[in-house]
Amino acid sequence: MKVVVDQDKCVGSGQCVMLSEAVFDQRDEDGVVVLLQENPTADQHEAVRESARVCPALAIEVEE
């Protein structure tokens, strides 16, 4: 799995961080998503998929 984020689309809702804090974080100054792991471990895959599904800005792309 490979994760790609589009920081320009991100609205800073933080849903991704709540679901997968090992893979996503937010910038302090504006709340925009920061990708911590481009290739998450297998045990993180479902949480990452859910993060992409619930992102209101569709700023997370998952490549299987």
PDBQT receptor file of N, H, CA, C and O in Angstrom, charges set to zero:
ATOM      1  N   MET A   1       0.836  -1.180   0.000  1.00  0.00    +0.000 N 
ATOM      2  CA  MET A   1       0.000   0.000   0.000  1.00  0.00    +0.000 C 
ATOM      3  C   MET A   1       0.881   1.244   0.000  1.00  0.00    +0.000 C 
ATOM      4  O   MET A   1       1.903   1.305   0.683  1.00  0.00    +0.000 OA
ATOM      5  N   LYS A   2       0.459   2.229  -0.782  1.00  0.00    +0.000 N 
ATOM      6  H   LYS A   2      -0.371   2.179  -1.337  1.00  0.00    +0.000 HD
ATOM      7  CA  LYS A   2       1.121   3.527  -0.798  1.00  0.00    +0.000 C 
ATOM      8  C   LYS A   2       0.058   4.597  -0.561  1.00  0.00    +0.000 C 
ATOM      9  O   LYS A   2      -1.030   4.540  -1.132  1.00  0.00    +0.000 OA
ATOM     10  N   VAL A   3       0.381   5.562   0.279  1.00  0.00    +0.000 N 
ATOM     11  H   VAL A   3       1.266   5.608   0.743  1.00  0.00    +0.000 HD
ATOM     12  CA  VAL A   3      -0.539   6.630   0.616  1.00  0.00    +0.000 C 
ATOM     13  C   VAL A   3      -0.002   7.944   0.046  1.00  0.00    +0.000 C 
ATOM     14  O   VAL A   3       1.183   8.256   0.161  1.00  0.00    +0.000 OA
ATOM     15  N   VAL A   4      -0.902   8.697  -0.567  1.00  0.00    +0.000 N 
ATOM     16  H   VAL A   4      -1.865   8.444  -0.660  1.00  0.00    +0.000 HD
ATOM     17  CA  VAL A   4      -0.567  10.012  -1.108  1.00  0.00    +0.000 C 
ATOM     18  C   VAL A   4      -1.580  11.001  -0.559  1.00  0.00    +0.000 C 
ATOM     19  O   VAL A   4      -2.781  10.728  -0.552  1.00  0.00    +0.000 OA
ATOM     20  N   VAL A   5      -1.101  12.150  -0.098  1.00  0.00    +0.000 N 
ATOM     21  H   VAL A   5      -0.125  12.372  -0.103  1.00  0.00    +0.000 HD
ATOM     22  CA  VAL A   5      -2.012  13.193   0.374  1.00  0.00    +0.000 C 
ATOM     23  C   VAL A   5      -1.846  14.443  -0.474  1.00  0.00    +0.000 C 
ATOM     24  O   VAL A   5      -0.752  14.752  -0.948  1.00  0.00    +0.000 OA
ATOM     25  N   ASP A   6      -2.943  15.151  -0.654  1.00  0.00    +0.000 N 
ATOM     26  H   ASP A   6      -3.831  14.901  -0.269  1.00  0.00    +0.000 HD
ATOM     27  CA  ASP A   6      -2.933  16.417  -1.372  1.00  0.00    +0.000 C 
ATOM     28  C   ASP A   6      -3.181  17.515  -0.348  1.00  0.00    +0.000 C 
ATOM     29  O   ASP A   6      -4.322  17.783   0.028  1.00  0.00    +0.000 OA
ATOM     30  N   GLN A   7      -2.108  18.142   0.097  1.00  0.00    +0.000 N 
ATOM     31  H   GLN A   7      -1.181  17.924  -0.208  1.00  0.00    +0.000 HD
ATOM     32  CA  GLN A   7      -2.226  19.165   1.130  1.00  0.00    +0.000 C 
ATOM     33  C   GLN A   7      -3.039  20.367   0.662  1.00  0.00    +0.000 C 
ATOM     34  O   GLN A   7      -3.622  21.073   1.484  1.00  0.00    +0.000 OA
ATOM     35  N   ASP A   8      -3.084  20.606  -0.638  1.00  0.00    +0.000 N 
ATOM     36  H   ASP A   8      -2.610  20.032  -1.305  1.00  0.00    +0.000 HD
ATOM     37  CA  ASP A   8      -3.870  21.730  -1.156  1.00  0.00    +0.000 C 
ATOM     38  C   ASP A   8      -5.372  21.500  -1.002  1.00  0.00    +0.000 C 
ATOM     39  O   ASP A   8      -6.138  22.457  -0.891  1.00  0.00    +0.000 OA
ATOM     40  N   LYS A   9      -5.795  20.242  -0.997  1.00  0.00    +0.000 N 
ATOM     41  H   LYS A   9      -5.173  19.464  -1.088  1.00  0.00    +0.000 HD
ATOM     42  CA  LYS A   9      -7.215  19.917  -0.823  1.00  0.00    +0.000 C 
ATOM     43  C   LYS A   9      -7.634  19.854   0.645  1.00  0.00    +0.000 C 
ATOM     44  O   LYS A   9      -8.800  20.075   0.971  1.00  0.00    +0.000 OA
ATOM     45  N   CYS A  10      -6.695  19.557   1.516  1.00  0.00    +0.000 N 
ATOM     46  H   CYS A  10      -5.748  19.377   1.251  1.00  0.00    +0.000 HD
ATOM     47  CA  CYS A  10      -6.989  19.318   2.931  1.00  0.00    +0.000 C 
ATOM     48  C   CYS A  10      -7.678  20.512   3.577  1.00  0.00    +0.000 C 
ATOM     49  O   CYS A  10      -7.269  21.658   3.389  1.00  0.00    +0.000 OA
ATOM     50  N   VAL A  11      -8.738  20.224   4.346  1.00  0.00    +0.000 N 
ATOM     51  H   VAL A  11      -9.070  19.293   4.499  1.00  0.00    +0.000 HD
ATOM     52  CA  VAL A  11      -9.468  21.269   5.066  1.00  0.00    +0.000 C 
ATOM     53  C   VAL A  11      -9.204  21.209   6.575  1.00  0.00    +0.000 C 
ATOM     54  O   VAL A  11      -9.806  21.960   7.342  1.00  0.00    +0.000 OA
ATOM     55  N   GLY A  12      -8.314  20.325   6.994  1.00  0.00    +0.000 N 
ATOM     56  H   GLY A  12      -7.824  19.715   6.372  1.00  0.00    +0.000 HD
ATOM     57  CA  GLY A  12      -7.915  20.276   8.398  1.00  0.00    +0.000 C 
ATOM     58  C   GLY A  12      -8.930  19.705   9.355  1.00  0.00    +0.000 C 
ATOM     59  O   GLY A  12      -8.947  20.083  10.526  1.00  0.00    +0.000 OA
ATOM     60  N   SER A  13      -9.780  18.805   8.895  1.00  0.00    +0.000 N 
ATOM     61  H   SER A  13      -9.766  18.497   7.944  1.00  0.00    +0.000 HD
ATOM     62  CA  SER A  13     -10.804  18.244   9.781  1.00  0.00    +0.000 C 
ATOM     63  C   SER A  13     -10.216  17.303  10.836  1.00  0.00    +0.000 C 
ATOM     64  O   SER A  13     -10.796  17.139  11.909  1.00  0.00    +0.000 OA
ATOM     65  N   GLY A  14      -9.079  16.692  10.541  1.00  0.00    +0.000 N 
ATOM     66  H   GLY A  14      -8.608  16.826   9.669  1.00  0.00    +0.000 HD
ATOM     67  CA  GLY A  14      -8.408  15.833  11.515  1.00  0.00    +0.000 C 
ATOM     68  C   GLY A  14      -8.940  14.424  11.627  1.00  0.00    +0.000 C 
ATOM     69  O   GLY A  14      -8.481  13.664  12.480  1.00  0.00    +0.000 OA
ATOM     70  N   GLN A  15      -9.893  14.049  10.793  1.00  0.00    +0.000 N 
ATOM     71  H   GLN A  15     -10.265  14.666  10.100  1.00  0.00    +0.000 HD
ATOM     72  CA  GLN A  15     -10.452  12.699  10.848  1.00  0.00    +0.000 C 
ATOM     73  C   GLN A  15      -9.365  11.641  10.632  1.00  0.00    +0.000 C 
ATOM     74  O   GLN A  15      -9.367  10.603  11.293  1.00  0.00    +0.000 OA
ATOM     75  N   CYS A  16      -8.450  11.904   9.719  1.00  0.00    +0.000 N 
ATOM     76  H   CYS A  16      -8.448  12.747   9.182  1.00  0.00    +0.000 HD
ATOM     77  CA  CYS A  16      -7.387  10.942   9.417  1.00  0.00    +0.000 C 
ATOM     78  C   CYS A  16      -6.496  10.705  10.632  1.00  0.00    +0.000 C 
ATOM     79  O   CYS A  16      -6.103   9.571  10.909  1.00  0.00    +0.000 OA
ATOM     80  N   VAL A  17      -6.184  11.761  11.345  1.00  0.00    +0.000 N 
ATOM     81  H   VAL A  17      -6.504  12.682  11.121  1.00  0.00    +0.000 HD
ATOM     82  CA  VAL A  17      -5.323  11.649  12.518  1.00  0.00    +0.000 C 
ATOM     83  C   VAL A  17      -6.020  10.851  13.615  1.00  0.00    +0.000 C 
ATOM     84  O   VAL A  17      -5.392  10.032  14.286  1.00  0.00    +0.000 OA
ATOM     85  N   MET A  18      -7.303  11.089  13.792  1.00  0.00    +0.000 N 
ATOM     86  H   MET A  18      -7.812  11.754  13.247  1.00  0.00    +0.000 HD
ATOM     87  CA  MET A  18      -8.044  10.354  14.822  1.00  0.00    +0.000 C 
ATOM     88  C   MET A  18      -8.098   8.860  14.516  1.00  0.00    +0.000 C 
ATOM     89  O   MET A  18      -8.093   8.036  15.431  1.00  0.00    +0.000 OA
ATOM     90  N   LEU A  19      -8.150   8.512  13.236  1.00  0.00    +0.000 N 
ATOM     91  H   LEU A  19      -8.154   9.181  12.493  1.00  0.00    +0.000 HD
ATOM     92  CA  LEU A  19      -8.231   7.106  12.856  1.00  0.00    +0.000 C 
ATOM     93  C   LEU A  19      -6.869   6.427  12.753  1.00  0.00    +0.000 C 
ATOM     94  O   LEU A  19      -6.754   5.224  12.988  1.00  0.00    +0.000 OA
ATOM     95  N   SER A  20      -5.847   7.188  12.406  1.00  0.00    +0.000 N 
ATOM     96  H   SER A  20      -5.941   8.166  12.216  1.00  0.00    +0.000 HD
ATOM     97  CA  SER A  20      -4.536   6.576  12.180  1.00  0.00    +0.000 C 
ATOM     98  C   SER A  20      -3.414   7.561  12.495  1.00  0.00    +0.000 C 
ATOM     99  O   SER A  20      -2.771   8.098  11.593  1.00  0.00    +0.000 OA
ATOM    100  N   GLU A  21      -3.194   7.785  13.771  1.00  0.00    +0.000 N 
ATOM    101  H   GLU A  21      -3.717   7.348  14.503  1.00  0.00    +0.000 HD
ATOM    102  CA  GLU A  21      -2.191   8.768  14.184  1.00  0.00    +0.000 C 
ATOM    103  C   GLU A  21      -0.759   8.338  13.899  1.00  0.00    +0.000 C 
ATOM    104  O   GLU A  21       0.148   9.169  13.932  1.00  0.00    +0.000 OA
ATOM    105  N   ALA A  22      -0.541   7.066  13.621  1.00  0.00    +0.000 N 
ATOM    106  H   ALA A  22      -1.278   6.391  13.594  1.00  0.00    +0.000 HD
ATOM    107  CA  ALA A  22       0.804   6.603  13.261  1.00  0.00    +0.000 C 
ATOM    108  C   ALA A  22       1.146   6.951  11.810  1.00  0.00    +0.000 C 
ATOM    109  O   ALA A  22       2.320   6.978  11.438  1.00  0.00    +0.000 OA
ATOM    110  N   VAL A  23       0.126   7.216  10.994  1.00  0.00    +0.000 N 
ATOM    111  H   VAL A  23      -0.827   7.195  11.296  1.00  0.00    +0.000 HD
ATOM    112  CA  VAL A  23       0.332   7.480   9.571  1.00  0.00    +0.000 C 
ATOM    113  C   VAL A  23       0.125   8.959   9.241  1.00  0.00    +0.000 C 
ATOM    114  O   VAL A  23       0.791   9.492   8.353  1.00  0.00    +0.000 OA
ATOM    115  N   PHE A  24      -0.789   9.622   9.946  1.00  0.00    +0.000 N 
ATOM    116  H   PHE A  24      -1.329   9.189  10.668  1.00  0.00    +0.000 HD
ATOM    117  CA  PHE A  24      -1.117  11.016   9.650  1.00  0.00    +0.000 C 
ATOM    118  C   PHE A  24      -0.910  11.911  10.858  1.00  0.00    +0.000 C 
ATOM    119  O   PHE A  24      -1.049  11.481  12.003  1.00  0.00    +0.000 OA
ATOM    120  N   ASP A  25      -0.577  13.154  10.585  1.00  0.00    +0.000 N 
ATOM    121  H   ASP A  25      -0.465  13.503   9.655  1.00  0.00    +0.000 HD
ATOM    122  CA  ASP A  25      -0.497  14.189  11.607  1.00  0.00    +0.000 C 
ATOM    123  C   ASP A  25      -1.019  15.474  10.966  1.00  0.00    +0.000 C 
ATOM    124  O   ASP A  25      -1.381  15.484   9.789  1.00  0.00    +0.000 OA
ATOM    125  N   GLN A  26      -1.056  16.546  11.737  1.00  0.00    +0.000 N 
ATOM    126  H   GLN A  26      -0.762  16.538  12.692  1.00  0.00    +0.000 HD
ATOM    127  CA  GLN A  26      -1.508  17.833  11.223  1.00  0.00    +0.000 C 
ATOM    128  C   GLN A  26      -0.487  18.900  11.576  1.00  0.00    +0.000 C 
ATOM    129  O   GLN A  26       0.131  18.865  12.641  1.00  0.00    +0.000 OA
ATOM    130  N   ARG A  27      -0.319  19.861  10.654  1.00  0.00    +0.000 N 
ATOM    131  H   ARG A  27      -0.820  19.890   9.789  1.00  0.00    +0.000 HD
ATOM    132  CA  ARG A  27       0.569  20.990  10.938  1.00  0.00    +0.000 C 
ATOM    133  C   ARG A  27      -0.055  21.843  12.023  1.00  0.00    +0.000 C 
ATOM    134  O   ARG A  27      -1.262  22.081  12.024  1.00  0.00    +0.000 OA
ATOM    135  N   ASP A  28       0.769  22.298  12.940  1.00  0.00    +0.000 N 
ATOM    136  H   ASP A  28       1.750  22.104  12.939  1.00  0.00    +0.000 HD
ATOM    137  CA  ASP A  28       0.277  23.110  14.052  1.00  0.00    +0.000 C 
ATOM    138  C   ASP A  28      -0.335  24.426  13.591  1.00  0.00    +0.000 C 
ATOM    139  O   ASP A  28      -1.344  24.866  14.142  1.00  0.00    +0.000 OA
ATOM    140  N   GLU A  29       0.263  25.053  12.592  1.00  0.00    +0.000 N 
ATOM    141  H   GLU A  29       1.082  24.695  12.145  1.00  0.00    +0.000 HD
ATOM    142  CA  GLU A  29      -0.169  26.395  12.216  1.00  0.00    +0.000 C 
ATOM    143  C   GLU A  29      -1.507  26.445  11.486  1.00  0.00    +0.000 C 
ATOM    144  O   GLU A  29      -2.216  27.446  11.581  1.00  0.00    +0.000 OA
ATOM    145  N   ASP A  30      -1.872  25.376  10.753  1.00  0.00    +0.000 N 
ATOM    146  H   ASP A  30      -1.296  24.562  10.676  1.00  0.00    +0.000 HD
ATOM    147  CA  ASP A  30      -3.122  25.447   9.984  1.00  0.00    +0.000 C 
ATOM    148  C   ASP A  30      -3.929  24.149   9.954  1.00  0.00    +0.000 C 
ATOM    149  O   ASP A  30      -4.994  24.107   9.339  1.00  0.00    +0.000 OA
ATOM    150  N   GLY A  31      -3.450  23.109  10.594  1.00  0.00    +0.000 N 
ATOM    151  H   GLY A  31      -2.585  23.143  11.093  1.00  0.00    +0.000 HD
ATOM    152  CA  GLY A  31      -4.199  21.857  10.663  1.00  0.00    +0.000 C 
ATOM    153  C   GLY A  31      -4.142  20.991   9.423  1.00  0.00    +0.000 C 
ATOM    154  O   GLY A  31      -4.816  19.963   9.363  1.00  0.00    +0.000 OA
ATOM    155  N   VAL A  32      -3.355  21.378   8.430  1.00  0.00    +0.000 N 
ATOM    156  H   VAL A  32      -2.807  22.214   8.479  1.00  0.00    +0.000 HD
ATOM    157  CA  VAL A  32      -3.263  20.606   7.186  1.00  0.00    +0.000 C 
ATOM    158  C   VAL A  32      -2.545  19.283   7.451  1.00  0.00    +0.000 C 
ATOM    159  O   VAL A  32      -1.601  19.215   8.238  1.00  0.00    +0.000 OA
ATOM    160  N   VAL A  33      -3.009  18.251   6.786  1.00  0.00    +0.000 N 
ATOM    161  H   VAL A  33      -3.776  18.306   6.147  1.00  0.00    +0.000 HD
ATOM    162  CA  VAL A  33      -2.481  16.907   6.953  1.00  0.00    +0.000 C 
ATOM    163  C   VAL A  33      -0.986  16.827   6.635  1.00  0.00    +0.000 C 
ATOM    164  O   VAL A  33      -0.484  17.472   5.715  1.00  0.00    +0.000 OA
ATOM    165  N   VAL A  34      -0.301  16.011   7.433  1.00  0.00    +0.000 N 
ATOM    166  H   VAL A  34      -0.709  15.487   8.180  1.00  0.00    +0.000 HD
ATOM    167  CA  VAL A  34       1.107  15.680   7.202  1.00  0.00    +0.000 C 
ATOM    168  C   VAL A  34       1.183  14.160   7.154  1.00  0.00    +0.000 C 
ATOM    169  O   VAL A  34       0.718  13.484   8.072  1.00  0.00    +0.000 OA
ATOM    170  N   LEU A  35       1.759  13.629   6.102  1.00  0.00    +0.000 N 
ATOM    171  H   LEU A  35       2.136  14.178   5.357  1.00  0.00    +0.000 HD
ATOM    172  CA  LEU A  35       1.896  12.182   5.953  1.00  0.00    +0.000 C 
ATOM    173  C   LEU A  35       3.160  11.728   6.672  1.00  0.00    +0.000 C 
ATOM    174  O   LEU A  35       4.259  12.170   6.341  1.00  0.00    +0.000 OA
ATOM    175  N   LEU A  36       3.005  10.849   7.653  1.00  0.00    +0.000 N 
ATOM    176  H   LEU A  36       2.111  10.489   7.923  1.00  0.00    +0.000 HD
ATOM    177  CA  LEU A  36       4.140  10.343   8.421  1.00  0.00    +0.000 C 
ATOM    178  C   LEU A  36       4.711   9.070   7.819  1.00  0.00    +0.000 C 
ATOM    179  O   LEU A  36       5.911   8.816   7.927  1.00  0.00    +0.000 OA
ATOM    180  N   GLN A  37       3.858   8.261   7.183  1.00  0.00    +0.000 N 
ATOM    181  H   GLN A  37       2.883   8.467   7.095  1.00  0.00    +0.000 HD
ATOM    182  CA  GLN A  37       4.287   6.987   6.595  1.00  0.00    +0.000 C 
ATOM    183  C   GLN A  37       3.652   6.825   5.220  1.00  0.00    +0.000 C 
ATOM    184  O   GLN A  37       2.439   6.648   5.105  1.00  0.00    +0.000 OA
ATOM    185  N   GLU A  38       4.462   6.886   4.196  1.00  0.00    +0.000 N 
ATOM    186  H   GLU A  38       5.447   7.029   4.289  1.00  0.00    +0.000 HD
ATOM    187  CA  GLU A  38       3.957   6.702   2.834  1.00  0.00    +0.000 C 
ATOM    188  C   GLU A  38       3.551   5.251   2.588  1.00  0.00    +0.000 C 
ATOM    189  O   GLU A  38       2.616   4.979   1.834  1.00  0.00    +0.000 OA
ATOM    190  N   ASN A  39       4.260   4.325   3.229  1.00  0.00    +0.000 N 
ATOM    191  H   ASN A  39       5.019   4.546   3.841  1.00  0.00    +0.000 HD
ATOM    192  CA  ASN A  39       3.982   2.895   3.080  1.00  0.00    +0.000 C 
ATOM    193  C   ASN A  39       3.695   2.297   4.453  1.00  0.00    +0.000 C 
ATOM    194  O   ASN A  39       4.588   1.726   5.080  1.00  0.00    +0.000 OA
ATOM    195  N   PRO A  40       2.452   2.425   4.926  1.00  0.00    +0.000 N 
ATOM    196  CA  PRO A  40       2.124   1.918   6.265  1.00  0.00    +0.000 C 
ATOM    197  C   PRO A  40       2.214   0.396   6.342  1.00  0.00    +0.000 C 
ATOM    198  O   PRO A  40       2.127  -0.306   5.335  1.00  0.00    +0.000 OA
ATOM    199  N   THR A  41       2.388  -0.082   7.549  1.00  0.00    +0.000 N 
ATOM    200  H   THR A  41       2.459   0.488   8.368  1.00  0.00    +0.000 HD
ATOM    201  CA  THR A  41       2.467  -1.521   7.784  1.00  0.00    +0.000 C 
ATOM    202  C   THR A  41       1.091  -2.162   7.592  1.00  0.00    +0.000 C 
ATOM    203  O   THR A  41       0.067  -1.480   7.642  1.00  0.00    +0.000 OA
ATOM    204  N   ALA A  42       1.080  -3.447   7.376  1.00  0.00    +0.000 N 
ATOM    205  H   ALA A  42       1.912  -4.001   7.335  1.00  0.00    +0.000 HD
ATOM    206  CA  ALA A  42      -0.154  -4.179   7.078  1.00  0.00    +0.000 C 
ATOM    207  C   ALA A  42      -1.220  -3.990   8.152  1.00  0.00    +0.000 C 
ATOM    208  O   ALA A  42      -2.408  -3.919   7.835  1.00  0.00    +0.000 OA
ATOM    209  N   ASP A  43      -0.818  -3.908   9.402  1.00  0.00    +0.000 N 
ATOM    210  H   ASP A  43       0.146  -3.965   9.659  1.00  0.00    +0.000 HD
ATOM    211  CA  ASP A  43      -1.806  -3.749  10.480  1.00  0.00    +0.000 C 
ATOM    212  C   ASP A  43      -2.439  -2.352  10.490  1.00  0.00    +0.000 C 
ATOM    213  O   ASP A  43      -3.421  -2.131  11.198  1.00  0.00    +0.000 OA
ATOM    214  N   GLN A  44      -1.900  -1.423   9.727  1.00  0.00    +0.000 N 
ATOM    215  H   GLN A  44      -1.102  -1.602   9.152  1.00  0.00    +0.000 HD
ATOM    216  CA  GLN A  44      -2.454  -0.076   9.646  1.00  0.00    +0.000 C 
ATOM    217  C   GLN A  44      -3.340   0.128   8.416  1.00  0.00    +0.000 C 
ATOM    218  O   GLN A  44      -4.005   1.158   8.307  1.00  0.00    +0.000 OA
ATOM    219  N   HIS A  45      -3.361  -0.820   7.500  1.00  0.00    +0.000 N 
ATOM    220  H   HIS A  45      -2.821  -1.657   7.588  1.00  0.00    +0.000 HD
ATOM    221  CA  HIS A  45      -4.045  -0.654   6.222  1.00  0.00    +0.000 C 
ATOM    222  C   HIS A  45      -5.524  -0.316   6.364  1.00  0.00    +0.000 C 
ATOM    223  O   HIS A  45      -6.002   0.597   5.692  1.00  0.00    +0.000 OA
ATOM    224  N   GLU A  46      -6.250  -1.009   7.200  1.00  0.00    +0.000 N 
ATOM    225  H   GLU A  46      -5.862  -1.751   7.747  1.00  0.00    +0.000 HD
ATOM    226  CA  GLU A  46      -7.685  -0.761   7.308  1.00  0.00    +0.000 C 
ATOM    227  C   GLU A  46      -7.975   0.633   7.852  1.00  0.00    +0.000 C 
ATOM    228  O   GLU A  46      -8.896   1.304   7.386  1.00  0.00    +0.000 OA
ATOM    229  N   ALA A  47      -7.198   1.068   8.829  1.00  0.00    +0.000 N 
ATOM    230  H   ALA A  47      -6.449   0.524   9.208  1.00  0.00    +0.000 HD
ATOM    231  CA  ALA A  47      -7.386   2.410   9.381  1.00  0.00    +0.000 C 
ATOM    232  C   ALA A  47      -7.065   3.481   8.332  1.00  0.00    +0.000 C 
ATOM    233  O   ALA A  47      -7.720   4.522   8.283  1.00  0.00    +0.000 OA
ATOM    234  N   VAL A  48      -6.069   3.226   7.506  1.00  0.00    +0.000 N 
ATOM    235  H   VAL A  48      -5.536   2.380   7.545  1.00  0.00    +0.000 HD
ATOM    236  CA  VAL A  48      -5.709   4.172   6.449  1.00  0.00    +0.000 C 
ATOM    237  C   VAL A  48      -6.823   4.223   5.395  1.00  0.00    +0.000 C 
ATOM    238  O   VAL A  48      -7.187   5.304   4.931  1.00  0.00    +0.000 OA
ATOM    239  N   ARG A  49      -7.356   3.072   5.021  1.00  0.00    +0.000 N 
ATOM    240  H   ARG A  49      -7.060   2.195   5.398  1.00  0.00    +0.000 HD
ATOM    241  CA  ARG A  49      -8.480   3.049   4.068  1.00  0.00    +0.000 C 
ATOM    242  C   ARG A  49      -9.671   3.824   4.622  1.00  0.00    +0.000 C 
ATOM    243  O   ARG A  49     -10.313   4.585   3.898  1.00  0.00    +0.000 OA
ATOM    244  N   GLU A  50      -9.960   3.632   5.888  1.00  0.00    +0.000 N 
ATOM    245  H   GLU A  50      -9.439   3.014   6.476  1.00  0.00    +0.000 HD
ATOM    246  CA  GLU A  50     -11.072   4.344   6.523  1.00  0.00    +0.000 C 
ATOM    247  C   GLU A  50     -10.795   5.848   6.556  1.00  0.00    +0.000 C 
ATOM    248  O   GLU A  50     -11.707   6.648   6.344  1.00  0.00    +0.000 OA
ATOM    249  N   SER A  51      -9.569   6.231   6.817  1.00  0.00    +0.000 N 
ATOM    250  H   SER A  51      -8.829   5.581   6.989  1.00  0.00    +0.000 HD
ATOM    251  CA  SER A  51      -9.196   7.651   6.802  1.00  0.00    +0.000 C 
ATOM    252  C   SER A  51      -9.469   8.265   5.442  1.00  0.00    +0.000 C 
ATOM    253  O   SER A  51      -9.995   9.374   5.353  1.00  0.00    +0.000 OA
ATOM    254  N   ALA A  52      -9.117   7.555   4.388  1.00  0.00    +0.000 N 
ATOM    255  H   ALA A  52      -8.690   6.654   4.460  1.00  0.00    +0.000 HD
ATOM    256  CA  ALA A  52      -9.363   8.053   3.031  1.00  0.00    +0.000 C 
ATOM    257  C   ALA A  52     -10.863   8.156   2.756  1.00  0.00    +0.000 C 
ATOM    258  O   ALA A  52     -11.315   9.102   2.110  1.00  0.00    +0.000 OA
ATOM    259  N   ARG A  53     -11.636   7.179   3.249  1.00  0.00    +0.000 N 
ATOM    260  H   ARG A  53     -11.269   6.411   3.774  1.00  0.00    +0.000 HD
ATOM    261  CA  ARG A  53     -13.088   7.175   3.025  1.00  0.00    +0.000 C 
ATOM    262  C   ARG A  53     -13.785   8.340   3.719  1.00  0.00    +0.000 C 
ATOM    263  O   ARG A  53     -14.724   8.915   3.169  1.00  0.00    +0.000 OA
ATOM    264  N   VAL A  54     -13.338   8.690   4.914  1.00  0.00    +0.000 N 
ATOM    265  H   VAL A  54     -12.576   8.222   5.361  1.00  0.00    +0.000 HD
ATOM    266  CA  VAL A  54     -14.036   9.712   5.691  1.00  0.00    +0.000 C 
ATOM    267  C   VAL A  54     -13.498  11.124   5.474  1.00  0.00    +0.000 C 
ATOM    268  O   VAL A  54     -14.064  12.086   5.993  1.00  0.00    +0.000 OA
ATOM    269  N   CYS A  55     -12.426  11.257   4.724  1.00  0.00    +0.000 N 
ATOM    270  H   CYS A  55     -11.966  10.476   4.302  1.00  0.00    +0.000 HD
ATOM    271  CA  CYS A  55     -11.849  12.588   4.488  1.00  0.00    +0.000 C 
ATOM    272  C   CYS A  55     -12.856  13.458   3.724  1.00  0.00    +0.000 C 
ATOM    273  O   CYS A  55     -13.212  13.133   2.591  1.00  0.00    +0.000 OA
ATOM    274  N   PRO A  56     -13.317  14.557   4.329  1.00  0.00    +0.000 N 
ATOM    275  CA  PRO A  56     -14.331  15.378   3.672  1.00  0.00    +0.000 C 
ATOM    276  C   PRO A  56     -13.822  16.083   2.417  1.00  0.00    +0.000 C 
ATOM    277  O   PRO A  56     -14.619  16.482   1.567  1.00  0.00    +0.000 OA
ATOM    278  N   ALA A  57     -12.519  16.239   2.294  1.00  0.00    +0.000 N 
ATOM    279  H   ALA A  57     -11.872  15.915   2.984  1.00  0.00    +0.000 HD
ATOM    280  CA  ALA A  57     -11.949  16.931   1.134  1.00  0.00    +0.000 C 
ATOM    281  C   ALA A  57     -11.389  15.972   0.084  1.00  0.00    +0.000 C 
ATOM    282  O   ALA A  57     -10.885  16.402  -0.953  1.00  0.00    +0.000 OA
ATOM    283  N   LEU A  58     -11.483  14.665   0.363  1.00  0.00    +0.000 N 
ATOM    284  H   LEU A  58     -11.893  14.316   1.206  1.00  0.00    +0.000 HD
ATOM    285  CA  LEU A  58     -10.910  13.655  -0.530  1.00  0.00    +0.000 C 
ATOM    286  C   LEU A  58      -9.432  13.928  -0.802  1.00  0.00    +0.000 C 
ATOM    287  O   LEU A  58      -8.962  13.811  -1.934  1.00  0.00    +0.000 OA
ATOM    288  N   ALA A  59      -8.717  14.292   0.251  1.00  0.00    +0.000 N 
ATOM    289  H   ALA A  59      -9.099  14.388   1.170  1.00  0.00    +0.000 HD
ATOM    290  CA  ALA A  59      -7.311  14.662   0.123  1.00  0.00    +0.000 C 
ATOM    291  C   ALA A  59      -6.362  13.477   0.290  1.00  0.00    +0.000 C 
ATOM    292  O   ALA A  59      -5.150  13.637   0.149  1.00  0.00    +0.000 OA
ATOM    293  N   ILE A  60      -6.894  12.297   0.587  1.00  0.00    +0.000 N 
ATOM    294  H   ILE A  60      -7.879  12.168   0.701  1.00  0.00    +0.000 HD
ATOM    295  CA  ILE A  60      -6.061  11.109   0.798  1.00  0.00    +0.000 C 
ATOM    296  C   ILE A  60      -6.345  10.092  -0.293  1.00  0.00    +0.000 C 
ATOM    297  O   ILE A  60      -7.495   9.731  -0.546  1.00  0.00    +0.000 OA
ATOM    298  N   GLU A  61      -5.283   9.639  -0.931  1.00  0.00    +0.000 N 
ATOM    299  H   GLU A  61      -4.349   9.931  -0.725  1.00  0.00    +0.000 HD
ATOM    300  CA  GLU A  61      -5.406   8.612  -1.966  1.00  0.00    +0.000 C 
ATOM    301  C   GLU A  61      -4.623   7.390  -1.510  1.00  0.00    +0.000 C 
ATOM    302  O   GLU A  61      -3.490   7.504  -1.045  1.00  0.00    +0.000 OA
ATOM    303  N   VAL A  62      -5.233   6.230  -1.648  1.00  0.00    +0.000 N 
ATOM    304  H   VAL A  62      -6.154   6.137  -2.026  1.00  0.00    +0.000 HD
ATOM    305  CA  VAL A  62      -4.601   4.969  -1.276  1.00  0.00    +0.000 C 
ATOM    306  C   VAL A  62      -4.377   4.155  -2.552  1.00  0.00    +0.000 C 
ATOM    307  O   VAL A  62      -5.311   3.873  -3.303  1.00  0.00    +0.000 OA
ATOM    308  N   GLU A  63      -3.130   3.791  -2.773  1.00  0.00    +0.000 N 
ATOM    309  H   GLU A  63      -2.371   4.020  -2.164  1.00  0.00    +0.000 HD
ATOM    310  CA  GLU A  63      -2.780   2.932  -3.916  1.00  0.00    +0.000 C 
ATOM    311  C   GLU A  63      -2.464   1.563  -3.353  1.00  0.00    +0.000 C 
ATOM    312  O   GLU A  63      -1.511   1.399  -2.591  1.00  0.00    +0.000 OA
ATOM    313  N   GLU A  64      -3.265   0.583  -3.728  1.00  0.00    +0.000 N 
ATOM    314  H   GLU A  64      -4.040   0.716  -4.346  1.00  0.00    +0.000 HD
ATOM    315  CA  GLU A  64      -3.083  -0.779  -3.196  1.00  0.00    +0.000 C 
ATOM    316  C   GLU A  64      -1.929  -1.509  -3.850  1.00  0.00    +0.000 C 
ATOM    317  O   GLU A  64      -1.654  -2.660  -3.509  1.00  0.00    +0.000 OA
TER     318      GLU A  64
